[in-house]
Amino acid sequence: MMRRGGIALLGAMALVATTSAANPPGTSLPPKTRPDAGDNLVAAASARVEDTAATLAGATLRPEIRPVSRQVLQAAVRPADLPGLGPDVSLFPFLRPEEVEQKAFFKKRRLRKGSVCGNIEIQGKSAGKVPGRIKGCGIEDAVEVTSISGVRLSRPSLMDCGTAEALNQWVERSVKPTFRRRGPVVELKVAAHYACRTRNNQKGARISEHGKGRAIDISAFVMMDGEVLTVLEGWKRDPSRKLLRKVRKGACGPFGTVLGPGSDGYHRDHFHVDTARHRGGPVCR
């Protein structure tokens, strides 16, 4: 009985399906067109821009204030009567007093005003053209130097700018470092500078470099405490001789000729340095 009823139900369902397919509805609703994904993105972006513009119009943007540092807070609560801290533990470097700054400024301006050869380390004045008594002597554009790299000369010395520059290089790179512990050195004793004469004052000899403003003789070095280290006496014993040898070696390079004790009898009590250039290189002995 149940089997017969099931078959009848299936037959009825098939009949309905066949009838629907044979008789479709007279009108059908068209499917809606799916919106383009790009249009949705553009619309969403436009909405966000409008929202952001509205927000900015009603608010003022300002940078965030940086919080006060811990060092500033500690300095603010420092007792006024507390002694000044040393540089190794101080929170801030002490300001240089205004009078110190002004003193340094005017000192530099004074040095610049008294400098020659375009070098603030070379102090003196221009001497112009120095004519010679004999042929071969003289300086075309001489300067009268009074101090070199903060080290004064015992007397103003005439020379050309090339020799002044070489002297400055020697003093700065060799003389001052060599005597730093023993000195510092504050003065060079000048035994000779410009002199219109022949070499070693020998008749018939060639014109000396002294006669061209290219040489200077140094006989001693004066320290800040008043000690005078002479080439003559210092060369006789250590440690002075060791220092003097180092100074003489340091002159070889800036100068083309360096003569001193041991070179000949004429230079046993001073260092002769000049800017003559030799084919075989500097002559240093």
Secondary structure, 3 states (H helix, E strand, C coil): CHHHHHHHHHHHHHHHHHHHHHCCCCCCCCCCCCCCHHHHHHHHHHHHHHHHHHHHHCCCCCCCCCCCCHHHHHHHCCCCCCCCCCCCCCCCCCCCCHHHHHHHHHHHHHHHHCEECCEEEEEEEEEEEEECCCCCCEEEEEEEEEEECCEEEEEEEEECHHHHHHHHHHHHHHHHHHCCCCCCEEEEEEEECCCCCEHHHCCCCCECHHHHCCEEEEEEEEECCCCEEEHHHHCCCCCHHHHHHHHHHHHECCECEEECCCCCHHHCCCEEEECCCCCCCCEEC
